[in-house]
Amino acid sequence: MKQTMNLPAIVQVRNARCRSLAGKDVWCAISLVAAIVAVIFLFIRPINALADQHEAQPQLPTVAMLIDGNPLTVEMAVSSQQRYMGLSFRQTLAADSGMLFVYQAERPLTFTMRNTLIPLSIAFISEDMVIKEIIDMNVGPGQLFDSRWPAKFALEVNQGWFEENGIKAGSTIVLQ
């Protein structure tokens, strides 16, 4: 008796059908290969999806801005997936750069340092591009950082950047 490997049932059934259809060997072989590839894809795909959750997102499109005359280049996180990933898993952030999170309308915002490896400062910004408040965010899980007022934008930079550049609540941002 011929032993069969521990292949998924669909592959074993397909193989049994092919033996009973003499003269259709080419199509049986193609069907068998297609079934094996499909099964392999189904097993590998979830592994790749999990790997993506542990990597930083690629650099996003950037825009230059001035805050009280201080230049800053920021990546624009516009989609929900871009905002969700944010600066997660980034090892470094250049001195005069950051990430601007853009929302459709002003609303209360909550941020976390989930999977963030760099201490950051966040500015919650109104629709008219005025900084409403600035909060320092230390690295570590389980922290939530809520805006006190509705905001349309949030700007994350290296922790201390706002203070070093004399930027406070009330400062105005100009996109270039």
Beta strands, then each sheet from edge to edge (+ up, - down):
strand 1: 62-67
strand 2: 70-77
strand 3: 97-107
strand 4: 110-112
strand 5: 120-125
strand 6: 131-137
strand 7: 144-146
strand 8: 151-158
strand 9: 173-175
sheet 1: 6+ 5- 8+ 3- 2- 1+ 9-
sheet 2: 4+ 7-
end
